[in-house]
Amino acid sequence: MTVGTLIVVRLHSAYWSTPTGSNPRVLAPAGGATTATGTCPPGRGCGISSARFTARGSGTAHVTARRDACGEAMRCPPGQGRYDVTVTVTR
C-alpha cells in the first residue's frame, strides 16, 4: 500500500486483544479497542477487537493480536491463538 492509506483491522471476537502494529514509523496507530456487543450467550465472545492505522512511511510492519481462549473455558488449538498480517508500505 502507499503512504496515507488507512488500514482497519476487525477481529470478530472479544477474546482477541486489540490489534497492535510493530513499527509506528510505518503504521501510525489511529485508534482501536475491544468492545462487547449486547447480550451474548456464554462462551461466544461476542464483540469486535479493532484497530486503525495510517500508513506513515515506507517499510514493513506487522499487525498482531492474541487470544488465549477460543470459547468459554476452551484453550485455542494450535495456530488459532495468534493473528499476524504483514503490511508493506511504499511511497
Secondary structure, DSSP 8 states (H G I E B T S, - for coil): -BTT-EEEEEES-TTS---EES-TTTEEEEEEEEEE-SS--TTS--EEEEEEEEE-SSEEEEEEEE-SBSSTT-B--TTSSEEEEEEEEB-
